[in-house]
């Protein structure tokens, strides 16, 4: 059943953002991160559009990669969580996937695996994120073990930044130094830079880069909008006005009566809410666009409706008029900040709901 809200995905903007990646990444190979349904943008559509334009795609898990293969995607696919058991490792061989090994037991499974096939794989190092990755002190040992395995056709190495979206964070340099110390003298291809590092930490750009958020036209920095980097939003979230109420001063709006009219007011009701992925905690004043003009959200977000104060401009607004919740003229990062969350969450939640 279709919801009143709708997503519009601009694949031309995706191509444009890829060109911004290339401008910053020079000659580095590009792994386009399309996990979590391509950050809510539609994994299969994005994969098809990027096929032949990037050097590899990256997904979170084997099931996401299996879905792509089942739908005819033959690009190189990096599985960032790697395999979780022997049956998933079998699929990595069958589907020609590139799993990331980040735990010692994964390497042990590879040693035990009996196959006449080979695969390319990645070794992930924990240089300071402390999430996935083998400890830096063991990195050389596991590198040597993987290089000796007949099942490993090609080995590459990677790490992940914890604070690349904070340009002056001391940890960025510490992680870079730790990785460079390990990698010195090795001829293995390497990857460090995510979107934030691609844009702000040029020393971290190695043989491969892994853009995610910036591909979708969103800035990874809280204090810099996407337009600063020439990025164009790929997703626009839209709905429409379903009611307009004339309310006298002092009347409250919505659940909990958390906002009241300070004057005689016009309040528009828009057909979107947290059931559509719009953030439940969007605060009073969160901007929306109606007919190209900004208006503030007022009152609490409901399951399938929000209320907007349209008094200020005096512009004629009618039932059925289009409302933009975020997109080319309204940065999703601004909406995320008003909702005390991050753009990643808004994009992913909206993509699941629509």
C-alpha positions in Angstrom: 0.0 0.0 0.0 1.4 3.4 -1.0 2.0 6.1 1.6 1.2 9.7 1.0 4.9 10.7 1.2 7.3 9.8 -1.5 11.0 9.6 -2.3 12.5 10.9 -5.4 15.9 9.6 -6.3 18.1 11.6 -8.7 20.7 9.3 -10.2 22.2 12.1 -12.2 23.1 13.7 -8.8 24.7 10.4 -7.8 26.9 10.6 -10.9 27.8 14.2 -10.1 28.8 13.3 -6.6 31.0 10.5 -7.9 32.8 13.1 -9.9 33.5 15.0 -6.7 34.9 11.9 -5.2 37.2 11.5 -8.1 38.4 15.1 -7.9 39.5 14.6 -4.3 40.7 11.0 -4.6 42.9 11.5 -7.7 43.7 8.1 -9.2 42.6 6.0 -6.3 40.3 3.1 -6.9 36.7 3.7 -5.7 34.6 1.4 -3.6 31.1 2.7 -3.5 29.5 1.9 -0.1 25.8 0.8 -0.7 25.0 -1.0 2.5 21.7 -0.5 4.3 19.8 -0.3 1.0 22.3 2.3 -0.3 21.6 4.5 2.8 17.9 4.3 2.0 18.3 5.2 -1.7 17.6 1.7 -3.1 20.5 -0.7 -3.2 19.7 -2.4 -6.5 19.0 0.8 -8.5 22.2 2.4 -7.1 24.3 -0.7 -7.9 23.0 -0.8 -11.4 23.7 2.9 -11.9 27.2 2.7 -10.5 28.2 -0.5 -12.4 31.1 0.2 -14.6 31.6 3.7 -13.0 33.3 2.5 -9.8 35.9 -0.2 -9.2 33.9 -2.1 -6.5 30.7 -2.0 -4.4 30.7 -2.4 -0.6 27.9 -4.0 1.4 27.6 -4.9 5.1 26.9 -8.6 4.9 26.8 -11.7 2.7 23.0 -11.5 2.4 23.2 -8.1 0.8 25.8 -9.3 -1.6 23.7 -12.4 -2.4 20.8 -10.2 -3.3 22.9 -8.2 -5.7 24.3 -11.3 -7.4 20.7 -12.7 -7.7 19.7 -9.6 -9.5 22.5 -9.7 -12.0 25.1 -7.4 -10.5 28.5 -8.8 -11.5 30.7 -5.9 -10.1 33.3 -6.6 -7.5 31.6 -6.7 -4.1 33.4 -6.1 -0.8 31.6 -7.5 2.2 32.6 -5.2 5.1 31.5 -7.6 7.9 33.0 -10.5 6.1 31.6 -14.0 6.7 30.1 -15.1 10.0 30.3 -18.9 9.6 31.5 -21.6 7.2 28.3 -21.5 5.0 28.8 -17.8 4.4 32.4 -18.4 3.5 31.2 -21.0 1.0 29.0 -18.3 -0.5 31.9 -15.9 -0.7 33.7 -18.4 -3.0 30.5 -19.3 -5.0 29.5 -15.7 -5.6 33.1 -14.3 -6.1 32.8 -11.9 -3.1 35.6 -10.1 -1.4 35.2 -10.7 2.3 36.8 -8.5 5.0 38.6 -10.5 7.6 38.6 -8.7 10.9 38.8 -11.5 13.5 41.3 -14.3 14.0 38.6 -17.0 13.8 37.7 -15.9 10.3 41.3 -16.5 9.3 41.1 -19.9 10.9 38.0 -20.7 8.9 39.8 -19.8 5.7 42.6 -22.1 6.7 40.2 -25.0 7.1 38.2 -24.3 4.0 38.4 -26.9 1.2 37.9 -25.5 -2.2 39.5 -25.5 -5.6 38.5 -21.8 -6.0 40.3 -18.7 -4.9 39.0 -15.4 -3.6 40.3 -11.9 -3.0 40.0 -10.7 0.5 40.8 -7.8 2.8 42.4 -7.8 6.2 41.0 -5.1 8.4 43.2 -3.6 11.1 42.0 -1.9 14.3 44.0 1.3 14.3 41.8 3.0 16.9 38.2 2.6 16.1 37.9 -0.5 18.4 34.9 -2.0 16.6 36.1 -4.4 13.9 39.7 -5.2 13.1 42.6 -7.3 14.2 44.8 -5.7 16.8 47.7 -3.7 15.3 50.3 -5.7 17.3 49.0 -8.9 15.5 48.6 -7.4 12.1 51.9 -8.6 10.7 51.2 -12.1 11.9 47.8 -12.3 10.3 49.0 -10.7 7.1 51.7 -13.4 6.7 49.1 -16.2 7.5 46.7 -14.9 4.8 49.4 -14.5 2.2 50.4 -18.2 2.6 46.9 -19.5 2.0 46.3 -21.1 -1.4 42.6 -20.0 -1.2 43.6 -16.3 -1.1 44.0 -15.0 -4.7 44.8 -11.4 -3.6 45.1 -9.7 -0.3 44.4 -6.1 0.4 44.4 -4.2 3.8 42.1 -1.5 5.3 41.3 0.3 8.4 38.5 2.7 9.5 38.6 6.1 11.1 36.7 6.8 14.3 36.7 10.6 14.1 37.4 11.7 10.5 34.3 13.9 10.7 36.3 16.0 13.2 39.1 17.4 11.1 41.4 18.3 14.0 40.9 15.2 16.1 44.2 13.9 17.4 43.0 10.3 16.9 43.0 10.8 13.1 46.8 11.3 13.0 47.3 8.5 15.5 45.4 6.1 13.3 47.2 7.2 10.2 50.6 6.8 11.9 49.7 3.4 13.2 48.6 2.2 9.8 51.5 3.7 8.0 53.9 2.0 10.4 52.4 -1.3 9.7 52.1 -0.8 5.9 55.7 0.5 5.5 57.6 -1.8 3.2 54.5 -3.8 2.2 53.3 -3.9 -1.4 49.7 -4.7 -0.5 47.1 -2.3 -1.8 45.5 -0.3 1.1 42.3 1.6 1.9 41.7 4.1 4.7 39.6 7.0 3.5 35.8 7.2 4.0 33.8 10.3 2.9 35.0 12.6 5.6 38.7 11.6 5.1 38.4 11.9 1.3 37.3 15.5 1.8 39.6 16.6 4.6 42.5 14.2 5.1 44.4 13.9 1.8 47.3 11.9 3.4 44.8 9.1 4.1 44.0 8.5 0.5 45.8 5.2 -0.4 45.1 2.8 -3.3 41.4 2.6 -2.6 38.8 5.0 -1.1 35.4 4.1 0.3 32.9 6.9 -0.2 29.5 6.4 1.3 27.6 9.5 2.6 29.1 11.9 0.1 28.0 9.8 -2.8 24.4 10.5 -1.7 25.1 14.3 -1.6 25.3 14.7 2.1 28.2 16.4 4.0 29.9 14.2 6.7 30.6 17.4 8.7 28.1 18.9 11.1 29.4 22.4 10.5 29.6 22.3 6.7 26.7 21.8 4.4 26.9 19.6 1.3 26.9 22.7 -1.0 30.4 23.7 0.3 31.8 20.6 -1.4 29.7 20.9 -4.5 27.6 17.8 -3.6 24.1 17.4 -4.8 21.4 15.5 -2.8 20.3 12.3 -4.4 17.2 11.9 -2.3 14.3 14.3 -2.0 11.5 13.5 0.5 8.1 15.0 -0.5 4.5 15.1 0.7 1.6 17.5 0.4 -0.8 19.7 2.5 -4.0 17.8 3.5 -5.6 20.5 5.8 -5.2 24.1 6.7 -6.6 25.3 10.1 -7.3 28.8 11.3 -6.4 29.0 15.0 -6.8 31.9 17.4 -4.0 33.0 19.7 -3.4 30.7 22.7 -4.6 27.5 21.0 -2.3 24.5 21.3 -1.4 22.1 18.5 -0.8 18.4 18.5 -0.1 15.7 21.1 0.9 17.0 24.5 0.0 20.6 23.6 3.7 21.4 23.4 3.2 24.3 21.1 0.7 27.1 21.3 -0.2 29.9 18.8 1.4 33.2 20.0 -1.1 35.0 17.6 -3.9 34.2 15.3 -2.4 31.6 13.1 -2.7 29.4 10.0 -1.4 25.9 10.6 -1.0 23.4 7.7 -1.3 19.7 8.2 1.2 17.7 6.1 0.8 14.0 5.3 4.0 12.6 6.7 5.2 11.4 10.1 7.4 8.9 11.9 5.6 6.0 10.1 7.1 7.4 6.9 10.6 7.7 8.4 10.3 11.4 9.3 12.1 11.9 12.6 9.9 11.6 15.7 12.1 14.1 17.6 12.1 16.9 15.1 11.9 20.0 17.2 9.6 23.1 16.9 11.1 25.2 14.2 12.5 22.4 12.0 12.2 23.8 8.5 10.0 22.4 5.7 9.5 23.9 2.2 6.1 24.7 0.8 6.0 26.1 -2.7 9.7 26.9 -2.3 9.4 28.9 1.0 10.6 27.8 4.4 8.1 27.3 7.2 8.6 25.9 10.8 7.3 22.7 12.0 5.2 23.1 15.2 3.9 20.6 17.7 4.9 17.0 17.9 5.4 14.7 14.9 2.6 12.2 14.7 2.7 8.8 13.0 1.6 10.1 9.6 1.1 13.8 10.1 3.1 17.0 11.0 1.8 20.5 11.5 3.5 23.6 10.1 3.0 27.3 11.0 2.3 29.0 7.6 1.3 32.4 9.1 4.4 34.4 8.6 4.8 34.9 4.8 1.2 35.5 4.0 1.7 33.4 0.9 -1.3 31.6 -0.5 -1.1 27.9 0.4 -3.8 25.4 -0.7 -4.6 21.8 0.1 -2.7 19.6 -2.2 0.4 21.9 -2.4 3.7 20.1 -2.5 5.9 20.0 0.7 9.6 19.2 0.6 11.0 17.7 3.9 14.5 17.6 2.6 16.3 17.6 -0.8 18.0 19.9 -3.1 16.7 23.1 -1.5 16.7 21.9 2.1 19.8 20.0 3.4 19.0 16.8 5.2 21.8 17.7 7.6 19.9 20.7 8.8 16.8 18.6 9.5 19.0 16.0 11.3 20.5 18.7 13.5 17.0 19.9 14.5 16.2 16.3 15.4 19.3 15.7 17.5 20.4 12.9 15.1 22.5 12.4 12.0 21.7 12.4 8.3 22.6 8.7 8.0 19.7 7.8 10.3 17.2 10.0 8.5 18.1 8.6 5.0 18.1 5.0 6.1 14.8 5.2 8.1 13.0 7.0 5.2 14.3 4.5 2.7 12.9 1.6 4.8 9.5 3.3 5.2 8.8 4.3 1.6 
